[in-house]
Amino acid sequence: MSTAADAPDILKRIVEQKAQRVAAQKQAMPLAEVESAAQVADPVRGFKAALDQRIAAGHAAVIAEAKKTSPSKGLLRADYNPAEIAQQYAAAGAACLSVLTEQDFFKGSDAHFRQARAACNLPLIRKDFVFDPYQVVEARALGADCVLLIVAMLEQAQLQDLHTQAQALGMDVLVEVHDAEELTRALRIEAPLIGINNRDLRSFHTDIDTTLKLIDEVPATTRLVTESGIATVDDVATLRAAGVHAFLVGEAFMRHPDPGEKLKTLF
Ligand SMILES: O=C(O)c1ccccc1NCC(=O)[C@H](O)[C@H](O)COP(=O)(O)O
């Protein structure tokens, strides 16, 4: 598997490692077996519906992320306990959770995802790097309610096909973009849920202006999520004033002794 030629290096490196893991996983558990597991998986919890509901009630909708480590920041949380974190997020009023499962760069695992989902009733996105239809079925078999598709690492036909496949399995899809060109590609597949990632994956610099600059290009019927680098009450106020009401936050919560308490102070 190779990523789009102009994808940032970090995505190329992650996908290279991931491709080896997916190949091994296919040997260990052939597609037919994963499909059977997906058929008897826990029913889908509506991810986008949970965001929409929270926003319709006049609140910000928070996708609270659990991640132990990130490529840009290294170790974020030594005492990483996904079940405990999920309970804290749920009690603090998160709309949905995001749990990293990527092993090599984020030190995530499928076990983390299972533990978090079993510990609360919220919908969860399986945060991983998806390029193979096998991974979409695998995500549903694991109990995922939503999967992430990163436009920067996918060809257009691949993006379209994976999106259609995930929706056919009943999951929502967060289609992630970083700039106007990627946003155009996300809109071309009529993605109902689009995340604008404020992290430049070449410099790792985050800037909420990335969202502010693109917001006018997003149709009102699309649910827009702003992702990354949201750290202060001012960030939240600025984005809400501009019409953004769904937020994906990881680091600011992970660095706090009680991630739920941090959520309550930010939102
Ligand atoms: O976070 C990174 O270093 C990173 C590097 C390469 C690809 C993706 C990366 N992050 C994934 C995310 O999108 C964030 O975990 C998510 O948006 C939350 O961001 P933050 O609140 O800044 O932790």
The ligand as a Gaussian input file, in Angstrom:
#p B3LYP/6-31G(d) Opt

LIG

0 1
 O       -1.197000      14.423000      17.007000
 C       -0.285000      14.159000      16.201000
 O        0.899000      14.343000      16.457000
 C       -0.630000      13.533000      14.889000
 C        0.386000      13.214000      13.999000
 C        0.104000      12.607000      12.808000
 C       -1.197000      12.328000      12.460000
 C       -2.223000      12.645000      13.329000
 C       -1.939000      13.251000      14.527000
 N       -2.930000      13.560000      15.424000
 C       -4.235000      13.021000      15.340000
 C       -5.249000      14.023000      15.656000
 O       -5.895000      14.438000      14.750000
 C       -5.427000      14.490000      17.068000
 O       -5.187000      13.413000      17.923000
 C       -6.791000      15.082000      17.377000
 O       -7.249000      15.965000      16.422000
 C       -6.726000      15.790000      18.737000
 O       -5.772000      16.818000      18.693000
 P       -5.225000      17.519000      20.028000
 O       -6.403000      18.070000      20.775000
 O       -4.322000      18.611000      19.553000
 O       -4.533000      16.469000      20.812000

